[in-house]
């Protein structure tokens, strides 16, 4: 299923995607348009002010600058996006809900703390669904399958690293044991084997006398 089939035009669908707590803390944000750093900071502050505390009985669409702000509250988090005015706001709401459902299935009854302590995973899920402002994976089942495969590969890599670390520790221990098992060598014997041949012979002759 591509973006055109879902009702989106070939223009960039989503310009930014953000998650904001009811206290105004940004929990996740991804920019898909080249806004300047100053504009990004100002826009984040303005959007937080506009949507936090807004009654749930009011609509989920607001005109913002030359764009449309589409948002929806789930529990203690506001999911918000900025899109072009030509985009279908109801389909964008479906994209928001799609992302929430994937989060909920992955974490199991997801809450704000899950996103705080696993923010890297939240970004990974978002990048799996939306790429460069377009819907990349509209299937929840496929997205979860890919995430599960990545987690399995990561666990396997960790197990391999642990085994290598354990083997390295055993090798070090074996070397230490071999070092402790070496018999002491007399200074004369050591000196004799480090010198030239005629000195070795001289030491041996002196020993015979």
Secondary structure, 3 states (H helix, E strand, C coil): CCCCCCCCCCCCCEEEEEEEECCCCEEEEEECCCCCHHHHHHHHHHHHHHHCCCCCCCCCEEEECCEEEEEEEECCEEEEEEEECCCCHHHHHHHHHHHHHHHHHHHCCCCHHHHHHCHHHHHHHHHHHEECCEECCCCHHHHHHHHHHHHHHHHHHHHHHHHHHHHHHHHHHHHHHHHHHCCCCCHHHHHHHHCCHHHHHHHHHHHHC
